[in-house]
C-alpha cells in the first residue's frame, strides 16, 4: 500500500510542499534494512549477521505467498525465485492438477477474466459499501438493525462517515485549489515562454527581473520553489502534484455522489456473495501489475549474492504470487480465496501488503484466516499508512474475528526507520496495540518492473521485511509453528527504550504505546534464540 504524498497550504502567498514517492535518504543506505545496529550502525533487521550464525547449516525451501497487485515474472532478480506449480504443465490450456485453475504455473489472478484480460483500476470499498447498502441503512439507528446485520450496519456507517469527510474536503478545498491552479498555469506559461524551455528549477528563474507580469510570475514561482529543500524540483513536478490533488478532490465528490462502476464483476462474472463460487480469474500475473507486487516480492526473495540488483531476505525461497489487489481497493472475496489458494498450494507464510478501512464481507476473510490457522500458515500484514491508531480506526484485513476472538497465526507490522532517516518510527505508519511489532519500511530498495530497482516507503515494505525474516527462520527451522514464530519474533525484537514520535504528530511517547511488543524486528536475535530452542543439529 505506497502513494505520493502531497501537503498543500493556502495563504496570501501560496505555499506547496512536494514529497517524493521514493525516499530522499542518502544512497549509501541502500539495503540498510538488512543490517544490524551493533555491528553496522543501522537499526535494521540484522539479516547479514543472522546468516553468519547459520553458516554451515542446511536450509529447506520455504514457500511464501505474496497477495498483491501483480508481479514482473520476467525480472532478472526474481525469476529464479518464483514458485512453480509442480503438478501443472505450462501452456497446455488444461487444469492438470484439478484445482479448477488452468495453467496456474506461478500462482493465480482473481482480478481478471477467463480470456486473460486484467483489471487495471478499481473503485474504493467505502463507496461500494455506502451505495450498495444505502437504501437499507440510511436513516436507521443501531437499535433498529437485526443482530445478523449489525456488523454490516457498522461498516456502512463508517463508510458514510469517511465519505462525508472526503466530500467536505472537496467543498472546502476545491475552489482554492482551482484558483491556485489557474494562477499557476498562467505564470508558468509566461516563464517557459521567456526561458524557451518547458521545465525550470529555482536556479533558472533567479535572473528574471522582478518587474511587470514576468517579474510577478517569477516571484510566485520562486516563493513556491523555496518551500522545498530539493533544488532539483521543477515546475512540472509541482504542476503534476497540484493536478493530482485536484483530481483526488474531484474523486472525493464522485465517490459520494455516484454509485461506483462494477469493474470487477464485468470481468470475473462470478456470484460475488457466494464464496463457494471460486473458479474465476486467469493466470496472467503480469499485465497491469505495476511496481508494488514486484517490489514486495523482491524484499522477500530477490536472489541473494548473485551480484545483480538487490538481495532479498530469504536465500531458499519460492515466491507464490496471487493477484487480488488491483488499482483501488481489493475485494474481500478475492482476498479470502487468495489465502485459501496459497494454503492449498503449500505456502507456509503469506504476505499481505494491502488494506482498507471497511470490510463488508469480513466473514469470508475470517473463514480463510481460520483455514490458514488450522493448516499452520503464518499471515503477515502491513498495518497501513494513514498515521492513525488502528485500535480506534480499524484497518482490514484484521486478526480480530467478527465474534471478538483473535487469530493466533497473524502478525500486524508497523513501519520503522533509522536514526539516519530522521525518525525511528515512520511518520506515516499506523500504530496501536493492534500492531504487533515494527519493521524497516523507509527507503527500502527492491525490484521494480522491467528489471528496475527503486526505494519505496510504506508498511507495504515493512510487512515483507517481517515476512522475509519469518521465512528465513522457517527455512532453517521448518518445524516451527506460526504461534512459536510470533512468540520468537516478539521476544527477540530490538527494544526501543527512548521516547519516539507518534506518527502524524510531534508528541513523544513510549514505544509500547505504538505496538504490542514495543520493538523492531531483529533477525539476528531471532535466529540466535531459535538455535537455542529449536536446533536439531
FISE-345568 format. One record per residue (C-alpha): x, y, z; residue in three letters. Coordinates in steps of 0.1 Angstrom, whole numbers, padded with zeros to 4 digits, always signed. Example, Ala and Ser with C-alpha at 12.3 -4.5 7.8 and 13.67 -1.06 7.14 Angstrom:
2
+0123-0045+0078ALA +0137-0011+0071SER 
This chain:
537
+0000+0000+0000UNK +0027+0031-0012UNK +0015+0066-0026UNK +0028+0100-0034UNK +0022+0124-0005UNK +0012+0160-0010UNK +0006+0187+0015UNK -0009+0219+0002UNK -0015+0250+0023UNK -0032+0282+0012UNK -0021+0316+0025UNK -0017+0351+0010UNK +0013+0337-0008UNK +0005+0302-0020UNK +0026+0275-0003UNK +0032+0240-0016UNK +0054+0212-0003UNK +0061+0183-0025UNK +0070+0149-0011UNK +0086+0122-0033UNK +0072+0088-0037UNK +0107+0075-0032UNK +0127+0084-0002UNK +0154+0111-0003UNK +0177+0093+0021UNK +0214+0091+0011UNK +0221+0063-0014UNK +0247+0048+0009UNK +0217+0035+0029UNK +0206+0011+0002UNK +0200-0022+0019UNK +0201-0007+0054UNK +0172-0029+0065UNK +0194-0059+0063UNK +0220-0045+0087UNK +0224-0046+0125UNK +0229-0016+0148UNK +0256-0030+0169UNK +0278-0042+0140UNK +0268-0019+0112UNK +0253+0013+0128UNK +0219+0010+0112UNK +0187-0001+0131UNK +0178-0028+0105UNK +0170-0065+0109UNK +0205-0079+0112UNK +0199-0104+0084UNK +0235-0102+0074UNK +0246-0113+0108UNK +0219-0139+0111UNK +0234-0157+0081UNK +0267-0157+0098UNK +0252-0175+0127UNK +0236-0200+0103UNK +0268-0207+0083UNK +0273-0244+0076UNK +0237-0253+0083UNK +0213-0267+0057UNK +0180-0250+0049UNK +0148-0263+0034UNK +0129-0244+0007UNK +0101-0223+0021UNK +0071-0212+0000UNK +0060-0177+0007UNK +0028-0164-0009UNK +0025-0128-0019UNK -0010-0115-0023UNK -0007-0082-0041UNK -0012-0062-0074UNK +0008-0084-0098UNK +0044-0092-0105UNK +0070-0089-0132UNK +0075-0127-0137UNK +0105-0120-0160UNK +0125-0098-0136UNK +0162-0108-0137UNK +0165-0109-0099UNK +0131-0126-0092UNK +0126-0152-0119UNK +0148-0179-0103UNK +0129-0175-0070UNK +0094-0179-0084UNK +0073-0208-0072UNK +0063-0232-0100UNK +0033-0254-0096UNK +0048-0289-0098UNK +0016-0305-0110UNK +0008-0281-0138UNK +0021-0283-0173UNK +0028-0248-0186UNK +0008-0235-0215UNK -0012-0266-0224UNK -0046-0249-0216UNK -0055-0277-0191UNK -0061-0278-0154UNK -0036-0306-0148UNK -0037-0306-0110UNK -0075-0305-0109UNK -0079-0275-0086UNK -0101-0255-0110UNK -0074-0231-0121UNK -0060-0237-0156UNK -0022-0232-0161UNK -0017-0217-0126UNK +0021-0220-0131UNK +0033-0193-0107UNK +0000-0186-0089UNK -0034-0171-0098UNK -0050-0139-0106UNK -0085-0133-0091UNK -0087-0098-0108UNK -0094-0107-0144UNK -0115-0125-0170UNK -0111-0160-0182UNK -0098-0147-0216UNK -0067-0132-0198UNK -0080-0097-0196UNK -0070-0080-0163UNK -0084-0052-0142UNK -0063-0020-0144UNK -0083+0001-0120UNK -0109-0005-0093UNK -0132+0015-0070UNK -0129+0022-0033UNK -0146+0000-0008UNK -0162+0029+0012UNK -0180+0039-0020UNK -0191+0004-0028UNK -0204-0002+0007UNK -0221+0032+0010UNK -0240+0030-0022UNK -0248-0007-0021UNK -0265-0006+0013UNK -0277+0030+0014UNK -0313+0020+0007UNK -0313-0005+0036UNK -0294+0015+0062UNK -0298+0052+0055UNK -0316+0070+0084UNK -0316+0039+0106UNK -0304+0036+0142UNK -0284+0007+0156UNK -0313-0004+0177UNK -0334-0009+0146UNK -0309-0033+0130UNK -0313-0071+0133UNK -0285-0089+0151UNK -0272-0106+0120UNK -0269-0072+0102UNK -0253-0052+0129UNK -0217-0057+0117UNK -0226-0047+0082UNK -0245-0017+0095UNK -0214-0006+0114UNK -0194-0009+0082UNK -0219+0011+0063UNK -0219+0039+0090UNK -0181+0041+0089UNK -0182+0043+0051UNK -0207+0071+0053UNK -0186+0090+0078UNK -0155+0086+0057UNK -0172+0097+0025UNK -0187+0127+0042UNK -0153+0137+0055UNK -0138+0134+0020UNK -0167+0153+0004UNK -0163+0181+0030UNK -0126+0183+0020UNK -0137+0188-0016UNK -0162+0215-0008UNK -0137+0233+0014UNK -0106+0230-0008UNK -0116+0227-0044UNK -0124+0264-0051UNK -0090+0274-0036UNK -0070+0248-0055UNK -0088+0256-0087UNK -0079+0293-0084UNK -0044+0284-0074UNK -0040+0260-0104UNK -0052+0287-0128UNK -0027+0312-0115UNK +0000+0285-0116UNK -0007+0278-0152UNK -0008+0315-0162UNK +0026+0322-0145UNK +0041+0290-0158UNK +0033+0299-0194UNK +0049+0333-0190UNK +0081+0318-0177UNK +0085+0289-0201UNK +0079+0313-0230UNK +0106+0336-0217UNK +0131+0308-0210UNK +0121+0289-0242UNK +0120+0256-0223UNK +0092+0235-0208UNK +0107+0229-0174UNK +0127+0250-0150UNK +0141+0249-0114UNK +0146+0276-0088UNK +0181+0284-0101UNK +0169+0291-0136UNK +0145+0319-0126UNK +0167+0338-0102UNK +0179+0360-0130UNK +0144+0372-0141UNK +0139+0408-0131UNK +0111+0415-0106UNK +0092+0439-0129UNK +0060+0437-0149UNK +0040+0405-0152UNK +0070+0384-0159UNK +0087+0395-0127UNK +0055+0388-0108UNK +0053+0353-0123UNK +0090+0347-0113UNK +0083+0359-0078UNK +0054+0335-0074UNK +0074+0305-0086UNK +0105+0315-0066UNK +0083+0315-0035UNK +0070+0281-0043UNK +0103+0265-0051UNK +0119+0279-0020UNK +0095+0258+0001UNK +0112+0226-0008UNK +0147+0216+0002UNK +0152+0197-0031UNK +0168+0220-0056UNK +0160+0197-0085UNK +0122+0201-0081UNK +0108+0215-0113UNK +0077+0234-0123UNK +0064+0202-0140UNK +0066+0183-0107UNK +0047+0210-0088UNK +0020+0213-0115UNK +0017+0175-0116UNK +0012+0174-0078UNK -0014+0201-0079UNK -0033+0183-0107UNK -0032+0151-0087UNK -0046+0169-0057UNK -0074+0184-0078UNK -0082+0150-0093UNK -0083+0135-0058UNK -0108+0161-0047UNK -0130+0155-0077UNK -0128+0118-0069UNK -0140+0125-0034UNK -0170+0143-0049UNK -0177+0115-0073UNK -0175+0088-0046UNK -0202+0105-0026UNK -0225+0113-0055UNK -0222+0084-0079UNK -0226+0047-0074UNK -0193+0030-0084UNK -0189+0010-0116UNK -0185-0027-0110UNK -0153-0031-0130UNK -0145-0064-0113UNK -0179-0081-0119UNK -0177-0072-0155UNK -0146-0093-0159UNK -0149-0121-0133UNK -0186-0130-0139UNK -0188-0147-0105UNK -0215-0147-0079UNK -0198-0123-0056UNK -0217-0130-0024UNK -0211-0168-0027UNK -0175-0176-0016UNK -0180-0211-0029UNK -0183-0197-0065UNK -0145-0197-0066UNK -0134-0206-0101UNK -0128-0173-0119UNK -0099-0152-0130UNK -0068-0162-0150UNK -0031-0169-0147UNK -0020-0135-0160UNK +0001-0121-0132UNK +0019-0096-0154UNK -0005-0073-0172UNK -0013-0042-0151UNK +0009-0055-0124UNK +0027-0022-0117UNK +0056-0019-0093UNK +0040-0027-0060UNK +0038-0065-0060UNK +0072-0068-0077UNK +0088-0046-0051UNK +0072-0065-0022UNK +0084-0098-0037UNK +0119-0086-0041UNK +0122-0076-0005UNK +0114-0112+0005UNK +0131-0132-0022UNK +0153-0113-0047UNK +0181-0138-0054UNK +0209-0133-0028UNK +0246-0129-0036UNK +0242-0130-0074UNK +0258-0096-0080UNK +0226-0084-0096UNK +0203-0057-0082UNK +0194-0063-0046UNK +0195-0091-0020UNK +0162-0104-0007UNK +0160-0117+0029UNK +0153-0154+0023UNK +0180-0174+0005UNK +0160-0206+0000UNK +0125-0194-0010UNK +0099-0198-0037UNK +0076-0169-0042UNK +0040-0179-0050UNK +0020-0150-0063UNK -0017-0144-0061UNK -0031-0112-0077UNK -0061-0099-0057UNK -0053-0062-0053UNK -0059-0041-0085UNK -0057-0003-0085UNK -0082+0008-0059UNK -0094-0014-0030UNK -0093-0052-0030UNK -0125-0072-0026UNK -0130-0094+0004UNK -0139-0125-0016UNK -0107-0123-0037UNK -0086-0119-0006UNK -0103-0149+0011UNK -0098-0171-0020UNK -0062-0159-0024UNK -0055-0170+0012UNK -0071-0204+0006UNK -0053-0209-0027UNK -0020-0202-0010UNK -0027-0226+0018UNK -0038-0253-0006UNK -0007-0250-0027UNK +0017-0253+0002UNK +0026-0217+0012UNK +0038-0216+0049UNK +0038-0178+0051UNK +0015-0153+0033UNK +0024-0116+0029UNK -0005-0091+0027UNK +0007-0056+0019UNK -0027-0040+0014UNK -0057-0029+0033UNK -0088-0007+0036UNK -0110+0009+0063UNK -0141-0013+0059UNK -0147-0049+0052UNK -0183-0058+0044UNK -0177-0094+0037UNK -0152-0099+0066UNK -0169-0132+0073UNK -0153-0146+0041UNK -0119-0134+0051UNK -0123-0146+0087UNK -0131-0181+0073UNK -0099-0180+0052UNK -0077-0168+0081UNK -0091-0197+0102UNK -0083-0221+0074UNK -0047-0208+0073UNK -0046-0211+0111UNK -0058-0247+0110UNK -0031-0256+0084UNK -0002-0239+0102UNK +0002-0210+0079UNK +0015-0176+0092UNK -0002-0144+0079UNK +0019-0112+0079UNK +0000-0079+0072UNK +0011-0043+0069UNK -0006-0020+0094UNK -0014+0008+0069UNK -0001+0042+0061UNK -0026+0066+0075UNK -0007+0076+0107UNK -0037+0065+0128UNK -0043+0043+0159UNK -0059+0011+0144UNK -0074+0003+0178UNK -0097+0033+0172UNK -0098+0032+0134UNK -0097-0004+0122UNK -0077-0014+0092UNK -0087-0046+0073UNK -0079-0075+0070UNK -0078-0079+0107UNK -0068-0107+0131UNK -0099-0100+0152UNK -0128-0120+0141UNK -0164-0107+0140UNK -0172-0126+0172UNK -0143-0109+0190UNK -0119-0138+0191UNK -0085-0134+0176UNK -0064-0154+0152UNK -0032-0170+0166UNK -0013-0170+0133UNK -0014-0133+0124UNK +0013-0106+0126UNK +0005-0069+0120UNK +0035-0048+0111UNK +0042-0011+0115UNK +0069+0007+0096UNK +0102+0018+0113UNK +0130+0040+0100UNK +0166+0046+0112UNK +0183+0074+0130UNK +0197+0085+0096UNK +0162+0087+0081UNK +0151+0112+0106UNK +0129+0091+0128UNK +0128+0056+0142UNK +0091+0054+0135UNK +0078+0063+0101UNK +0056+0093+0102UNK +0030+0076+0080UNK +0027+0043+0098UNK -0004+0032+0116UNK +0001+0022+0152UNK -0017+0009+0183UNK -0019-0023+0204UNK -0033-0040+0172UNK +0002-0036+0158UNK +0025-0065+0170UNK +0059-0051+0160UNK +0076-0027+0137UNK +0100-0035+0108UNK +0120-0013+0085UNK +0097+0004+0060UNK +0116+0036+0049UNK +0138+0038+0019UNK +0136+0000+0012UNK +0154-0007-0021UNK +0139-0036-0041UNK +0129-0048-0075UNK +0105-0030-0098UNK +0091-0036-0133UNK +0113-0042-0164UNK +0144-0052-0143UNK +0142-0019-0124UNK +0153-0012-0088UNK +0138+0016-0066UNK +0135+0026-0030UNK +0100+0029-0016UNK +0084+0038+0018UNK +0054+0021+0034UNK +0041-0005+0057UNK +0038-0023+0024UNK +0076-0026+0026UNK +0077-0033+0063UNK +0054-0063+0060UNK +0076-0083+0035UNK +0106-0074+0056UNK +0089-0092+0085UNK +0076-0120+0063UNK +0111-0124+0050UNK +0126-0127+0085UNK +0099-0153+0093UNK +0108-0171+0061UNK +0145-0171+0069UNK +0137-0187+0102UNK +0112-0212+0088UNK +0137-0223+0062UNK +0163-0233+0088UNK +0138-0244+0115UNK +0110-0259+0094UNK +0090-0274+0123UNK +0084-0240+0140UNK +0047-0232+0142UNK +0031-0198+0135UNK +0024-0193+0172UNK +0060-0202+0180UNK +0073-0179+0152UNK +0052-0149+0165UNK +0064-0155+0201UNK +0100-0158+0189UNK +0099-0126+0168UNK +0082-0105+0195UNK +0106-0117+0222UNK +0138-0111+0202UNK +0129-0077+0186UNK +0151-0047+0194UNK +0135-0029+0223UNK +0132+0008+0217UNK +0139+0023+0251UNK +0137+0060+0242UNK +0107+0082+0235UNK +0096+0081+0199UNK +0074+0105+0179UNK +0039+0094+0174UNK +0031+0091+0136UNK +0013+0121+0122UNK +0023+0144+0151UNK +0051+0157+0172UNK +0043+0142+0206UNK +0068+0118+0221UNK +0055+0086+0236UNK +0069+0053+0248UNK +0073+0027+0221UNK +0049+0004+0239UNK +0021+0028+0232UNK +0027+0023+0195UNK +0027-0015+0193UNK +0022-0046+0215UNK +0059-0055+0218UNK +0075-0021+0218UNK +0101-0035+0195UNK +0116-0035+0160UNK +0121-0070+0144UNK +0155-0084+0146UNK +0165-0115+0125UNK +0199-0119+0142UNK +0185-0122+0177UNK +0156-0143+0165UNK +0180-0168+0148UNK +0202-0168+0179UNK +0172-0178+0201UNK +0158-0203+0175UNK +0191-0221+0176UNK +0188-0225+0213UNK +0151-0235+0213UNK +0146-0255+0181UNK +0180-0267+0170UNK +0180-0304+0160UNK +0216-0304+0149UNK 
